[in-house]
Amino acid sequence: MTIASMTGFARVTGTSGPYSFAWEAKSVNGRGLDIRLRTPAGWDALGEEARKRLGKVLTRGQCQVGLSLTRAAGEPRIRVNHAALASLIAAIESAPRSAALAPPSLDGLLAIRGVIEIEEDDDAQVTQELQAALIAALETLADDLAGARQAEGQALAQVIEGQLDTMTRLVAAARDNPARTPEAVRARIGEQITRILDASGSFDSDRLHQEAVLIATRADIQEEIDRLEAHIAAARELLAQGGAIGRRFDFLAQEFGREANTLCSKASDITLSRIGLDLKSVVDQFREQVQNVE
């Protein structure tokens, strides 16, 4: 199973009867799953349908879904209001006759407001067919968005794998650094003690020995190296496992940062300090990338 990114985009278009429509969905990083919808007036019920179908294929991310709906201009359905026309004719016939007035014509009567009605509302069948088409397209939209996020996740996995390779190399360099050999540590501590004794000869030699041992123990980075290697192995297992692993990656990123900081603070040699700083840089990049993992 591969990992998925929380970043993706999908668009599905279609037609049904006199209508054309377009579904669009885009998602970005989010702590949980947050689906926000924008639908035309009268189609709010599709919002719950969208949440249900997207919730089946997504687990995290802020997702914005929009529906645009356009009705093609067609021939209007015209209906004569016969009741209104009959009432109008009856009123005219009962009115007093005048030689100055021409008799009413049919086109004149039909031009009076309310006699001719234009029906624009769709019948039930058109509405049902449109709703079915919109729901079918919504299913396709959810699958396409999930597919886009998985494709982005494949590229993301390669980036993360490269960062883990770099961490592995830097941790190995720290572990094998010549400054960590017992001879190098003794020489470094011996130089420090010599400088202290040259400045003042009143120090107790046994106490100095004890302090030297403490300094050497506190400066040892073996524990940090062991933890970093364990975290790298855990991150590789997560990548191989796939699925919704973003939250666990977030935790590992924090652990990587903690160990890299401790390694830098313990480094008693400039070469180890440089390795630690390089490691912190890669860990920061790793943290940025795993924020995109679902």
N, C-alpha and C positions, 0 to 999 in steps of 0.2 A: 504494500500500500504506500502511495506517495503522500507527501504533505501538500497542503493547499495554502495559497496566499489568501489574505482577506481583501485583496484588491482585485477588482474585476469589473467588467462591463458587458452587457448583453442587450440586444435590440431585436424585437420580433414584430413584423408587420403582417397585415392581412386585410381581407375584405369580407363583408357579409351583407348581402342585399345592397342597399344604397349606401352602406357605410364602409369607410376605410378606417383602420385603426393602427396604432403603433404602441407597443409596450417597450419601455426602457427601464433598465435597472443598472445601478452602479453601486459598488460597495467599497468601503475603505476600512481602516483599522478601527477596532472597538473592543472594549473590555468584555462585552457580552454581545448578544444578538439584538440589534435594534433595527426594526424594519419600519420605515416611514413611507406613506403612500400619498399619491396625489391622483385623484380620479375626477372625471367630469361630474357635474351635478346629476344626481339620480342614480349613480353607479357606486355608491359608497359600500354596498354589500360585497363588491369585488375585493375590497380591502382585506376583509377577513379571509377570503379565499386565497389571496396572495400571501398573507402571513402564514397560512397553513401549509401551502405548497413550498414556499421558500424555507420554512422551518424544517422541512424534511431533508433538505440537502445542505443547509448551512448551520453552523453552530456558533460562530462569532462574527462580529463586524457590524458596522453601521451601513445599512442598505437603504437606498432611496429608490422607490419604484414609482413610475409615472405612466399614465395612460392618456393618449390623445385620441380623440374620436371626431371624425368628420363625416358629415352626411352629404352625399352628392346631390347636386341640384337636379331634380327630376320634374316630370310633368305633375302639376298639382291636381289633386282630386277636387272637382267642383261639384257642389250640391246646391240645388235650388230649394230655398225654404218656401215650400208651397203654402204653408199656413200663413206666413208673412205676406206672400204675394196675393193670396185670396183676400186677406183682410184689407190690403191696400186697394185692390180693385173694388171691393165693396164700398170702401170709403169714398172712392172717386165717383162711383155710380150714384151714391146718395148725396153728393155735393150738388149745389145749384149749377145749372148750365149757364154758360156765358159765351156770347158770340166772339168775344175778344180772346178766348182761350182755345187753343188747338186741343183736339182729343189726345189723351195720353197714348204713347207708343210703347211697344213691348220693351224695346231697348232702354227707353227712359225709365220704365218701371224696374227693370233688372239692375239699373245703375244705382238705385236707391240702396243705401246701406242696410244690410241685414237680409236682403232678398237673396243675394248670392253668397254662399259660404264656401271657403277654401279649407279643406281638411288637410292638416299637416302631420297629425299624430300617426305613428306607425301602428299597424295592427299587432295583435298578440303574437302571431307567428313570426313576424319580422324581428320583434324584440327577443323572442326565445332563441331564434337562430343566431342572433347577434351575441347573446349572452353565452351560448354554447361555444361560439367561435372564440370569444374573448377568454374563456376558461381554458380551452385547448391551447391557445397561444400562451397563456400564463404558465402552463405546464412546460411548454418548450422554453420559455424565458428562464424558468428556474433551473432547468437542466443546462442551458447554455451558460448561465452565470456561474454555476458550479464548475462547468468545464473550463471556463476562462480562468477561474481561480486555481484550478488544478494545474493548468498549463503554466500559470505564473508561479505556482508552487514548485514545479519541476526546475525552473530556472533559479528559484530562490534556494532550493536544496543544493544546487551546484555551488552557489556562492558560499553557503554556510559550510559545505564540505571543504572548500578551499581555505576558509578561515580556520577550521579545525586542524587542517594540515599545517598551517602556519603556526598555530599554537603548539602543536606537537613538536615541531622543529625547535621552537624557542624554549619550550620546557626541557627538551633534551639538551639544548645548548647550555641551559642553566645547570642542569644536573651534571654535565660533564665539564663544566667550566674549571680550568686549572686553579682558579682562586679558591676553590672549595677543597682542595687536597689538604690532608693534615699538615704536610710540610709548609704549605703556603699560609695556612691559618696560624701555625706556630711562629713562623717568621714575622707575620704581621703583628701578632700580639707581643712578640719579643721586642719589636721595634717600639711599640707603644710603651711597654714597661721601661725600656731603656731611657726613653725620653723623660718619663716620670721620675725615675731614679736620678737622672742627671739634674733635674730641676730641684729635687729634694731627696736627701738620703735617709730621711726619718721614717720611711714606710716599712712596715713589717713584711718580711719576705713571704711568710706563710699566708698572710692576708692577701698579698698581691697575687699569689698563686690561685687562691680561691676566687678572687675577682676575675682573673684571667679565664678560669674555667667557665664562670657564669657568662662572661662576654662571648666566649666561643659558642656556648650552648644557645644563647639568645640569637646569635647571628646565623645559626644553622637553618637552612631553608629546605631541608629534606622533607619535612612534614608538608610544607606548601607544595613541593613538587609532587609528592604522592597524591595529594588532594586534586591538584590540577590534572594529573594523568587520569584519576578516577572520573573527574567531571567530563573530560574529553571522551572517555569510553562511554559514559552515560549519554552524551550528546549524540554520538554515532549510533548507539542503540535506538535512540528516539527517531533519528532519521530513517533507520532501517524499518522501524515499526510503522511510521507514517500515521495518518489520521489527524485528529484534532489534538495536537501536542503543543500548541502555542504557549499555554499557561506553564507547562513544565519547562519549556525552553526559557521563559521569563525567569523562573527560579534559578535555573542553571547560569544564566547570564549574571545574576546577582552574585552567585557563588564564585564565578570566574573573576569578577571584579574584586571581590574581597580578598581572594588569594593573591591576585596580581599586586594589589596594593601592599599586602603584607610582605611579599617577596621584595618589593622595591624598598620598603622601610628597613628590611633586614640586610639588604645588600651592603657588604662592607668593601666591595671592590667596584671600580668604575665600569669594568666589563659586565659585571652582574647587574649593575644599575641600568646600563643601556639595554640589556636583554629584558629587564623588568619593564622599562618604559615602552619598548616595542611590543611587549605582551599586553600591556594596558591599552595601547592603541588598537590592537587587533580585537581585544575584548570589547572595546567601545563600538567597533564596527559590527561585531557579532551581536551585541545588544540591539543595535539599530535594526539589523536585518530580522532578528527573531520577533520583533514587534509586529512584523507583517504576517507571521505564521498563524494560521487559524487554530 
